[in-house]
Amino acid sequence: MSKCEQCMMRKFNSLNELSREELVRISSCKTVKIVKKGEALFNEGDHINGIYCIKKGVCKVSKMSENGRNQIIDLIHKGNMLGERNLISDEPSNLKAIALNDMEVCFIPKEEILGDLEQNPKFSMSILKSMADNLKQSDNLVVNMAQKTTKQRLAETLLYLDANFLSEDTEYIDIQLSREDFADIIGAATESAIRLLSEFKKKKTIKIDGKSIAVIDKKALEKIASGF
């Protein structure tokens, strides 16, 4: 099991603000979990009671609406953390996280990290900044849903995936999303997502091979995303 003070992943999140002594202590109490593709890290209504640090893999974070529609609000990859809000709030999670591929995650119990929040101002500020960024992202999602078309939202999603999940070895995006996943991201029916992806493929803005997608014409997608 890797030690927190030696792990490169912490450099991408708030844990990097902890001292070596704090990291050594946390490393002794964390647990490492292997989450298989399709399994849940946690579900809506669960008390997380800690934070997850993603060491390997990607998960989709979503929320179920009152009418039973699933809305994917974020894709969390290695170096990211999940559960910061639960360090401050005792409420159960209002989100669920499902692995898109096999994942390796470190779980740090809440009681082991609360003292660091109180005693390490840099760590506290980093956690607050992360929560503020998440809130800003949620605000943007609400605006996009209200003001942008599904076509614009799909173009934005493809550009985001290309920028953040492009394979190092191929031209394809390194995570495979189902057509239902695309629909849940852009807030549309699955049939609409399929139709729009086919339209983008026909116009040679993207290339599709099964579930694998490659962005071919970024400028065209940027124009679509901007409403042109």
Backbone bond lengths (Angstrom), bond angles and torsions (degrees), N, CA, C in turn:
res aa  C-N    CA-C-N  psi(-1)  N-CA   C-N-CA  omega(-1)  CA-C   N-CA-C  phi
1 M - - - 1.467 - - 1.522 109.48 -
2 S 1.335 116.67 127.46 1.460 120.55 -178.84 1.519 111.03 -69.05
3 K 1.319 115.46 151.10 1.461 121.26 179.95 1.525 109.63 -93.89
4 C 1.349 116.04 140.47 1.465 120.93 -176.08 1.530 111.53 -57.78
5 E 1.338 116.66 -38.40 1.461 120.01 -176.79 1.527 112.40 -69.68
6 Q 1.343 116.55 -15.36 1.459 121.07 179.78 1.526 112.93 -108.13
7 C 1.325 116.70 -4.55 1.466 121.35 -174.29 1.528 111.06 -81.84
8 M 1.333 115.93 131.19 1.461 121.05 179.89 1.527 112.15 -72.58
9 M 1.333 117.93 -24.10 1.461 120.86 -175.02 1.526 112.79 -63.70
10 R 1.344 116.66 -30.21 1.464 118.91 -178.06 1.526 112.17 -65.67
11 K 1.325 117.27 -19.89 1.455 120.03 179.88 1.526 112.01 -67.57
12 F 1.331 116.49 -13.98 1.461 121.34 -178.66 1.527 112.80 -101.15
13 N 1.333 117.97 5.58 1.462 119.29 -179.31 1.530 111.04 -146.86
14 S 1.315 116.40 -172.42 1.464 122.29 -172.98 1.523 113.62 -65.88
15 L 1.316 118.10 -21.71 1.460 120.10 -179.50 1.528 112.08 -61.55
16 N 1.318 116.21 -19.64 1.463 120.08 179.35 1.525 112.34 -67.05
17 E 1.338 116.98 -15.33 1.461 121.15 179.34 1.524 112.95 -86.62
18 L 1.315 117.19 -4.56 1.462 120.55 179.41 1.523 110.72 -83.49
19 S 1.324 115.91 150.44 1.464 120.51 177.88 1.527 109.71 -74.07
20 R 1.322 115.89 167.08 1.464 119.85 179.35 1.526 110.50 -60.80
21 E 1.329 116.61 -40.08 1.460 120.42 -179.76 1.536 110.69 -63.65
22 E 1.339 116.24 -41.34 1.467 120.14 178.68 1.521 110.84 -65.57
23 L 1.325 116.69 -39.35 1.463 120.62 179.25 1.529 111.84 -67.28
24 V 1.329 116.53 -38.71 1.466 120.54 178.09 1.530 109.89 -62.00
25 R 1.335 115.85 -43.32 1.471 119.89 179.35 1.519 111.21 -64.13
26 I 1.330 117.04 -44.73 1.462 120.87 179.72 1.523 111.16 -63.98
27 S 1.329 115.50 -38.99 1.465 120.14 -179.08 1.521 111.67 -61.03
28 S 1.326 116.16 -31.28 1.467 120.18 -177.69 1.532 112.68 -76.43
29 C 1.336 116.84 -15.78 1.471 119.01 -176.72 1.529 113.17 -115.42
30 K 1.325 118.02 -6.77 1.466 120.04 -179.46 1.529 110.10 -73.95
31 T 1.318 115.48 162.74 1.462 121.63 172.24 1.531 108.28 -125.38
32 V 1.318 116.04 143.39 1.463 121.65 178.57 1.520 108.20 -102.15
33 K 1.333 114.61 129.78 1.465 119.46 -178.41 1.526 110.44 -121.97
34 I 1.316 115.89 139.89 1.460 122.14 171.84 1.529 106.82 -101.09
35 V 1.320 115.91 120.91 1.469 121.56 -179.41 1.525 107.63 -113.30
36 K 1.306 116.33 118.87 1.461 121.07 -177.62 1.526 111.45 -77.84
37 K 1.324 116.07 155.11 1.459 121.95 177.94 1.527 110.66 -51.22
38 G 1.334 115.67 128.62 1.462 121.00 179.27 1.518 114.20 91.92
39 E 1.334 117.63 -13.43 1.462 120.53 178.72 1.524 110.65 -83.76
40 A 1.324 115.61 158.03 1.464 121.40 -179.14 1.520 111.04 -95.08
41 L 1.351 115.88 135.02 1.461 119.96 168.06 1.521 107.90 -73.68
42 F 1.333 115.55 -42.26 1.464 122.25 174.18 1.517 108.00 -160.83
43 N 1.344 115.81 162.28 1.457 122.28 -179.80 1.524 110.67 -118.27
44 E 1.335 115.35 164.75 1.460 119.49 174.53 1.528 108.80 -58.64
45 G 1.325 114.72 134.83 1.459 119.68 -179.80 1.518 114.05 95.00
46 D 1.338 117.69 -13.07 1.462 121.01 177.85 1.526 110.77 -74.33
47 H 1.321 116.40 145.13 1.463 121.63 168.74 1.528 106.59 -90.10
48 I 1.319 116.35 110.51 1.463 119.59 -173.52 1.531 111.02 -72.32
49 N 1.322 116.86 -41.71 1.473 122.34 176.26 1.526 113.56 57.12
50 G 1.321 115.88 39.12 1.450 120.40 177.53 1.509 111.06 163.25
51 I 1.314 117.09 -171.41 1.456 121.26 177.60 1.528 110.23 -125.30
52 Y 1.310 114.34 149.06 1.456 121.59 175.70 1.528 108.89 -104.28
53 C 1.322 116.09 135.01 1.457 121.84 171.03 1.528 106.44 -112.56
54 I 1.342 115.78 121.41 1.461 120.16 -175.16 1.516 109.97 -82.88
55 K 1.315 116.13 116.27 1.469 121.32 179.94 1.521 112.09 -93.59
56 K 1.342 116.40 -33.43 1.455 120.71 179.68 1.517 109.15 -153.91
57 G 1.348 116.20 140.91 1.458 120.75 175.81 1.519 113.73 99.23
58 V 1.325 114.78 -179.58 1.467 123.02 -176.74 1.524 109.12 -136.52
59 C 1.323 116.35 140.71 1.461 120.14 173.92 1.526 109.92 -128.58
60 K 1.321 115.61 153.83 1.463 121.25 175.14 1.525 108.21 -100.65
61 V 1.325 115.56 134.00 1.460 121.62 179.23 1.522 107.47 -107.67
62 S 1.320 116.86 126.40 1.456 119.65 -174.19 1.519 111.96 -141.05
63 K 1.339 114.27 166.96 1.460 121.36 177.85 1.520 109.04 -135.71
64 M 1.313 116.08 139.27 1.457 121.25 177.89 1.520 109.07 -90.40
65 S 1.333 116.38 128.31 1.461 120.68 179.57 1.526 109.79 -80.75
66 E 1.333 115.81 171.98 1.460 120.25 -178.24 1.526 111.77 -65.13
67 N 1.334 116.67 -27.49 1.471 119.09 179.87 1.527 112.35 -88.26
68 G 1.348 116.25 9.23 1.454 120.38 175.35 1.507 115.15 87.01
69 R 1.335 117.34 10.16 1.470 120.76 179.49 1.517 109.89 -90.36
70 N 1.331 116.01 135.74 1.452 121.93 178.54 1.524 109.62 -89.86
71 Q 1.330 116.92 130.38 1.462 121.81 179.08 1.518 109.27 -120.58
72 I 1.334 117.12 114.18 1.457 120.70 175.09 1.529 108.04 -77.62
73 I 1.319 116.75 123.89 1.460 120.23 -176.36 1.526 113.06 -108.21
74 D 1.333 117.16 -14.77 1.468 118.42 -179.88 1.524 110.76 -164.20
75 L 1.322 114.85 156.37 1.462 122.42 171.48 1.523 106.68 -118.93
76 I 1.324 116.41 121.04 1.466 122.25 -174.15 1.527 109.13 -106.55
77 H 1.328 116.66 126.85 1.457 120.44 -176.96 1.526 111.01 -123.31
78 K 1.327 115.86 -177.46 1.460 120.87 -173.34 1.526 111.53 -57.15
79 G 1.325 114.59 139.21 1.453 121.07 -176.95 1.517 112.93 96.26
80 N 1.340 117.09 -21.21 1.461 120.83 179.07 1.531 111.00 -82.77
81 M 1.330 114.74 163.10 1.459 120.63 174.72 1.522 109.62 -120.09
82 L 1.319 115.56 155.79 1.449 123.40 176.09 1.519 109.21 -131.01
83 G 1.324 116.20 139.96 1.456 120.03 173.80 1.514 115.14 102.61
84 E 1.348 117.74 9.09 1.470 119.37 -178.32 1.530 112.01 -57.45
85 R 1.339 116.01 -38.26 1.463 120.03 -177.76 1.525 111.18 -60.73
86 N 1.327 115.91 -32.76 1.460 119.91 -177.67 1.527 112.96 -74.87
87 L 1.343 117.10 -11.30 1.456 119.37 173.31 1.525 110.74 -69.69
88 I 1.323 116.03 -27.43 1.458 121.43 -176.62 1.522 111.67 -102.82
89 S 1.331 116.07 -37.73 1.461 121.03 -177.59 1.522 110.71 -102.46
90 D 1.327 116.00 144.31 1.461 121.05 176.10 1.525 111.70 -93.63
91 E 1.334 117.08 4.69 1.453 120.76 -178.23 1.529 110.91 -73.14
92 P 1.321 116.75 151.33 1.473 119.41 175.70 1.520 110.32 -66.77
93 S 1.311 116.57 158.69 1.460 121.20 -178.71 1.524 111.05 -64.69
94 N 1.333 116.22 138.08 1.467 120.47 174.86 1.532 111.03 -98.88
95 L 1.340 115.92 11.15 1.458 122.12 -178.86 1.525 109.82 -129.66
96 K 1.330 115.01 164.21 1.461 119.58 170.64 1.524 108.41 -127.98
97 A 1.323 116.20 152.57 1.459 121.71 -179.18 1.525 108.90 -128.03
98 I 1.331 116.01 123.22 1.461 122.64 -177.57 1.526 109.57 -120.28
99 A 1.312 117.49 132.98 1.468 121.86 -178.94 1.525 110.65 -69.82
100 L 1.340 116.20 129.21 1.464 121.48 175.66 1.528 111.20 -86.48
101 N 1.314 115.95 -22.24 1.465 121.70 172.55 1.526 106.86 -149.15
102 D 1.307 117.14 178.04 1.465 119.02 -179.18 1.530 109.63 -61.73
103 M 1.323 115.94 133.01 1.458 121.52 -175.04 1.527 111.71 -122.84
104 E 1.317 114.72 153.16 1.457 122.09 168.27 1.522 106.85 -122.92
105 V 1.319 116.77 120.66 1.463 120.85 -176.42 1.524 109.84 -129.58
106 C 1.328 115.28 148.16 1.463 121.11 173.94 1.521 108.16 -105.30
107 F 1.328 116.02 131.58 1.465 120.90 179.49 1.521 109.11 -110.18
108 I 1.355 115.48 124.91 1.463 121.81 179.51 1.524 108.35 -110.84
109 P 1.338 118.64 117.40 1.473 121.08 -178.38 1.525 112.13 -59.68
110 K 1.314 114.82 144.36 1.461 122.12 -177.21 1.528 112.16 -56.83
111 E 1.321 116.43 -43.46 1.475 119.93 -175.65 1.529 111.77 -65.37
112 E 1.318 116.77 -22.28 1.460 119.81 -178.77 1.523 112.97 -83.20
113 I 1.323 116.77 -15.44 1.460 119.19 -174.17 1.534 112.90 -116.79
114 L 1.326 117.31 -9.83 1.470 120.34 179.40 1.528 111.70 -61.34
115 G 1.329 116.74 -39.49 1.465 120.36 179.29 1.514 112.03 -61.94
116 D 1.326 116.71 -35.85 1.464 120.38 178.38 1.525 110.93 -67.04
117 L 1.324 116.55 -34.59 1.472 120.32 176.59 1.525 110.64 -62.85
118 E 1.329 115.91 -38.47 1.467 120.83 -176.95 1.524 112.07 -78.41
119 Q 1.336 117.79 -32.21 1.462 120.93 -170.48 1.528 114.81 -105.05
120 N 1.327 117.36 -14.85 1.462 120.61 -177.49 1.534 109.28 -117.72
121 P 1.352 116.91 96.92 1.477 120.37 -176.45 1.525 113.43 -59.54
122 K 1.331 117.95 -37.24 1.466 120.37 -179.32 1.529 110.71 -64.63
123 F 1.323 115.73 -40.61 1.457 120.12 178.20 1.530 110.40 -65.75
124 S 1.332 116.57 -43.97 1.466 121.24 179.33 1.524 111.36 -59.95
125 M 1.344 116.30 -44.91 1.462 120.65 -179.16 1.529 110.56 -65.85
126 S 1.318 117.73 -36.58 1.454 121.34 179.16 1.532 110.81 -66.24
127 I 1.332 116.64 -41.07 1.460 120.87 176.75 1.527 110.19 -63.56
128 L 1.338 117.03 -43.47 1.468 120.95 179.32 1.521 110.91 -63.51
129 K 1.333 116.85 -39.81 1.462 120.40 178.52 1.523 110.65 -64.00
130 S 1.324 116.54 -41.10 1.459 120.60 178.04 1.526 110.83 -62.03
131 M 1.327 116.93 -42.14 1.461 121.12 178.13 1.523 111.20 -65.99
132 A 1.344 116.64 -38.10 1.465 120.75 177.83 1.528 110.90 -65.02
133 D 1.330 116.18 -40.58 1.471 120.40 177.40 1.524 110.73 -62.56
134 N 1.335 116.63 -40.77 1.463 120.59 178.14 1.522 111.43 -64.40
135 L 1.344 115.89 -38.88 1.465 120.27 178.60 1.528 110.59 -66.04
136 K 1.340 116.46 -41.55 1.464 120.83 177.36 1.523 110.45 -60.89
137 Q 1.319 116.32 -41.59 1.461 120.72 178.56 1.519 110.85 -62.60
138 S 1.341 116.85 -39.97 1.464 120.68 178.16 1.525 111.12 -65.36
139 D 1.340 116.48 -39.71 1.468 120.56 177.08 1.523 110.43 -61.22
140 N 1.333 116.27 -44.57 1.464 120.76 179.47 1.524 111.35 -62.62
141 L 1.334 116.25 -37.61 1.453 120.60 179.14 1.530 110.89 -63.45
142 V 1.337 116.44 -42.39 1.467 120.84 178.86 1.520 110.37 -61.61
143 V 1.332 117.10 -45.21 1.463 121.57 179.90 1.526 110.94 -64.02
144 N 1.324 116.77 -44.54 1.461 120.75 179.90 1.528 111.43 -60.99
145 M 1.325 115.97 -41.28 1.460 119.83 179.85 1.521 111.61 -64.82
146 A 1.332 115.92 -34.59 1.461 120.37 -176.58 1.524 112.58 -82.46
147 Q 1.337 117.64 -32.71 1.462 119.91 -168.24 1.528 114.70 -114.50
148 K 1.322 118.96 -16.59 1.459 119.99 -176.40 1.525 110.83 -109.14
149 T 1.313 114.96 151.53 1.462 120.17 178.59 1.528 109.96 -77.14
150 T 1.323 116.29 163.64 1.469 120.12 177.38 1.525 110.55 -61.72
151 K 1.325 116.84 -33.35 1.460 120.72 178.84 1.519 110.86 -64.91
152 Q 1.329 116.77 -43.36 1.461 121.14 176.97 1.522 110.45 -62.77
153 R 1.316 116.34 -43.70 1.462 120.37 -177.35 1.531 111.12 -66.00
154 L 1.327 116.96 -36.43 1.462 119.75 177.98 1.532 110.37 -67.83
155 A 1.322 117.10 -41.54 1.470 120.59 177.72 1.525 110.19 -60.69
156 E 1.339 117.09 -43.92 1.470 121.19 177.88 1.521 110.66 -61.63
157 T 1.322 117.00 -42.01 1.460 121.56 -179.36 1.523 111.37 -62.69
158 L 1.311 116.86 -44.19 1.464 120.90 179.45 1.524 111.33 -64.08
159 L 1.326 117.01 -39.84 1.468 120.88 177.74 1.527 110.76 -65.40
160 Y 1.331 115.87 -40.12 1.469 120.78 178.49 1.536 110.45 -63.99
161 L 1.315 116.51 -44.51 1.464 120.51 179.81 1.530 110.87 -63.93
162 D 1.332 116.39 -41.22 1.456 120.81 179.65 1.524 111.26 -64.93
163 A 1.336 116.63 -36.48 1.466 120.68 -178.20 1.521 112.42 -75.95
164 N 1.334 117.04 -29.91 1.462 119.75 -171.74 1.533 115.19 -110.77
165 F 1.325 117.65 -18.10 1.468 119.34 -173.58 1.521 112.87 -132.49
166 L 1.322 117.83 23.67 1.462 120.52 -179.55 1.527 110.05 -68.29
167 S 1.331 116.10 133.82 1.464 121.24 178.58 1.524 110.59 -64.10
168 E 1.317 116.23 144.09 1.466 120.78 177.08 1.526 111.88 -76.16
169 D 1.319 116.55 -19.83 1.462 120.69 -173.29 1.528 114.21 -107.16
170 T 1.333 117.08 -21.33 1.465 120.25 -178.39 1.520 109.76 -132.19
171 E 1.323 115.64 178.45 1.471 120.39 177.68 1.519 111.72 -86.93
172 Y 1.326 116.89 -1.43 1.465 120.98 -174.97 1.532 112.00 -88.17
173 I 1.322 114.40 154.13 1.464 121.38 172.51 1.527 107.76 -66.96
174 D 1.321 116.36 137.48 1.466 121.49 -167.70 1.520 114.32 -81.94
175 I 1.317 118.56 -5.38 1.468 120.17 174.80 1.521 108.09 -117.70
176 Q 1.318 115.75 144.78 1.457 120.64 -178.34 1.520 109.58 -105.94
177 L 1.313 114.57 112.91 1.461 121.30 177.35 1.516 109.36 -99.76
178 S 1.316 116.55 139.22 1.457 120.24 175.51 1.527 109.04 -74.15
179 R 1.319 116.09 166.12 1.468 119.56 176.50 1.527 110.07 -63.19
180 E 1.336 116.53 -31.71 1.463 120.24 176.45 1.532 110.80 -66.39
181 D 1.345 116.35 -37.51 1.464 120.11 177.06 1.525 110.79 -62.18
182 F 1.336 116.68 -45.35 1.464 119.72 177.96 1.526 110.33 -59.37
183 A 1.331 116.22 -42.48 1.462 120.23 179.01 1.526 110.85 -62.39
184 D 1.334 116.40 -39.68 1.467 120.44 -179.27 1.528 111.83 -71.51
185 I 1.318 118.01 -24.54 1.462 120.97 176.96 1.522 110.85 -76.81
186 I 1.338 116.61 -44.03 1.471 119.75 -174.33 1.532 112.66 -92.13
187 G 1.327 116.75 -2.28 1.468 119.62 177.09 1.515 112.59 70.07
188 A 1.327 116.98 47.03 1.465 121.46 -177.83 1.522 109.41 -136.75
189 A 1.330 115.20 169.02 1.452 120.23 174.34 1.531 109.25 -69.11
190 T 1.321 116.71 150.93 1.464 120.93 -179.60 1.526 110.67 -57.61
191 E 1.332 116.45 -39.15 1.471 120.11 179.87 1.528 110.80 -60.59
192 S 1.337 117.20 -37.93 1.470 121.07 179.64 1.523 110.80 -66.91
193 A 1.337 116.54 -41.26 1.466 120.36 178.49 1.524 110.73 -63.23
194 I 1.333 116.76 -42.37 1.468 121.20 178.67 1.526 110.43 -62.19
195 R 1.332 115.93 -44.73 1.468 120.35 -178.57 1.523 111.22 -63.44
196 L 1.329 117.29 -43.38 1.461 120.72 -178.51 1.527 111.88 -68.62
197 L 1.329 116.98 -39.90 1.462 119.94 176.73 1.528 110.64 -62.14
198 S 1.329 116.40 -40.84 1.464 120.54 177.54 1.527 110.89 -64.20
199 E 1.332 116.24 -38.49 1.468 120.61 178.05 1.526 111.10 -64.41
200 F 1.339 116.54 -43.94 1.470 120.45 178.03 1.532 110.94 -63.06
201 K 1.334 115.45 -38.32 1.462 120.20 178.85 1.527 110.85 -65.86
202 K 1.335 116.41 -43.66 1.464 121.70 -179.87 1.521 111.63 -61.16
203 K 1.348 115.83 -35.87 1.463 120.52 -179.68 1.529 111.89 -86.85
204 K 1.329 115.56 4.99 1.470 122.81 176.60 1.536 113.42 60.82
205 T 1.326 115.58 34.15 1.461 119.39 171.34 1.530 110.44 -88.32
206 I 1.336 116.08 -24.22 1.460 121.22 176.06 1.528 108.92 -137.63
207 K 1.319 115.40 164.05 1.463 122.62 174.33 1.518 107.47 -122.91
208 I 1.324 117.08 136.14 1.461 121.82 -177.02 1.521 110.29 -123.10
209 D 1.337 115.39 131.09 1.458 122.14 175.30 1.526 107.28 -133.83
210 G 1.331 116.03 91.79 1.459 119.85 -173.53 1.516 109.88 68.85
211 K 1.349 115.89 -120.99 1.469 120.22 175.49 1.525 112.42 -92.54
212 S 1.324 116.71 -4.80 1.465 120.65 -179.81 1.526 110.09 -84.13
213 I 1.327 116.29 134.70 1.465 121.80 -178.06 1.519 109.26 -130.07
214 A 1.326 115.91 137.84 1.461 122.27 174.93 1.524 108.56 -123.93
215 V 1.329 116.72 136.00 1.464 121.51 174.82 1.525 108.31 -82.84
216 I 1.324 116.19 123.85 1.466 121.71 -177.43 1.532 111.47 -100.57
217 D 1.329 116.47 -41.68 1.465 121.38 -175.03 1.534 110.00 -124.96
218 K 1.331 115.69 89.28 1.469 120.38 -177.72 1.518 111.62 -63.51
219 K 1.333 116.89 -40.47 1.466 120.26 -177.47 1.522 111.41 -61.55
220 A 1.320 116.02 -39.01 1.464 119.89 178.51 1.530 110.69 -65.17
221 L 1.338 116.23 -41.76 1.473 119.73 178.14 1.525 110.95 -66.64
222 E 1.314 117.19 -37.82 1.464 120.62 178.21 1.526 110.90 -63.25
223 K 1.333 117.41 -37.91 1.463 121.00 177.95 1.522 110.39 -65.86
224 I 1.338 115.32 -43.73 1.467 119.79 178.88 1.531 110.43 -61.94
225 A 1.350 115.65 -44.77 1.457 120.31 -178.81 1.526 111.78 -62.38
226 S 1.328 116.22 -30.41 1.467 121.09 179.67 1.528 112.79 -83.96
227 G 1.322 117.05 -5.13 1.463 120.55 177.53 1.510 114.31 95.33
228 F 1.335 117.63 13.99 1.474 120.28 179.01 1.526 110.81 -101.65
